[in-house]
Amino acid sequence: MKRLTREQKKEKAIVDIINKMFEIAGHDVTYDDIVGVDKWYDKYTMTFDQGEELKEWGRQYLIKELKMRKVYAQKEMQWFNAMWGLRYSDFDEHIKSKGSNPTQ
C-alpha cells in the first residue's frame, strides 16, 4: 500500500475530524453527506462541552497521526473550529455560567 503524502494526511485529518465532530454532536451525518452542500454548518449544532471534547480528541489525533507538537495541534484545532466547527447551541448559557461578559 502506498504511503500518503503529508498533504494527503492533512486532507484525511480534516475528513476524520469532521466525521468525529458529527459523531460527538450526535448527528447521523458524515463528511460525504456535506460535500458540496452550501452552508451545511448552519444546519447542525453542538454543545460547548461537545466542542471541548472534539478539540481534545482532535489534538490527540493530530499529535498521533501528523506527529504535531501539542501546541501546534491545539492551534490547528482552534483553526478547525473557526473554519468548520458547528455552532454551539448553548454558548450564551456557557458564558453566563462562567460569569463573564463578552462585550466588556
C-alpha positions in Angstrom: 0.0 0.0 0.0 1.3 3.4 -1.0 2.2 5.9 1.8 0.2 9.1 2.0 2.0 12.4 1.3 1.9 15.0 4.1 -0.7 16.9 2.2 -2.9 13.8 1.8 -2.5 13.1 5.5 -3.8 16.7 6.3 -6.8 16.2 3.9 -7.6 12.9 5.6 -7.3 14.5 9.0 -9.9 17.2 8.1 -12.3 14.5 6.9 -11.7 12.4 10.0 -12.2 15.3 12.4 -15.4 16.4 10.6 -16.7 12.9 10.9 -15.8 12.8 14.6 -17.4 16.2 15.1 -20.7 14.9 13.8 -20.4 11.7 15.9 -19.7 13.6 19.1 -22.5 16.1 18.4 -24.9 13.1 17.9 -25.7 13.8 14.2 -26.1 10.9 11.8 -24.1 12.7 9.1 -20.6 12.2 7.6 -18.2 14.3 5.5 -19.5 12.6 2.4 -23.1 13.9 3.2 -22.0 17.5 3.4 -19.5 17.8 0.5 -20.9 20.3 -2.0 -23.8 21.4 0.3 -24.0 25.2 0.8 -23.9 26.4 4.4 -24.1 22.9 5.9 -22.6 24.3 9.1 -25.8 26.3 9.7 -27.9 23.1 9.8 -26.2 21.4 12.8 -25.2 22.4 16.3 -23.3 21.0 19.2 -22.9 21.9 22.9 -19.9 23.8 24.3 -18.9 20.6 26.1 -19.1 18.6 22.9 -16.9 21.2 21.3 -14.3 20.9 24.0 -14.4 17.1 23.7 -13.8 17.4 19.9 -10.9 19.8 20.4 -9.2 17.3 22.8 -9.9 14.4 20.5 -8.6 16.3 17.5 -5.5 17.5 19.4 -4.6 13.9 20.3 -5.4 12.7 16.7 -3.1 15.4 15.2 -0.3 14.6 17.6 -0.5 10.9 16.7 -1.3 10.9 13.0 0.5 14.1 11.9 3.3 14.0 14.5 2.4 17.5 15.6 3.7 19.1 18.8 1.0 19.7 21.3 1.0 23.5 21.0 0.6 23.3 17.2 -2.1 20.7 17.4 -4.1 22.9 19.8 -3.7 25.9 17.3 -4.8 23.7 14.4 -7.9 22.6 16.3 -8.7 26.3 17.0 -8.4 27.0 13.3 -10.5 23.9 12.5 -13.2 25.2 14.9 -13.2 28.6 13.3 -13.4 27.2 9.8 -15.6 24.1 10.1 -16.8 23.9 13.6 -20.5 23.7 14.4 -22.3 26.5 16.2 -22.7 26.0 19.9 -26.3 25.5 20.9 -25.6 26.6 24.5 -22.9 29.3 24.0 -24.9 32.0 25.8 -25.6 29.7 28.8 -21.9 28.8 28.9 -20.8 32.4 29.0 -23.3 33.2 31.8 -22.2 30.2 33.9 -18.6 31.5 33.6 -19.7 34.9 34.9 -18.1 36.8 32.1 -19.5 39.3 29.7 -18.0 39.0 26.2 -19.0 42.6 25.4 -16.7 44.1 28.1 
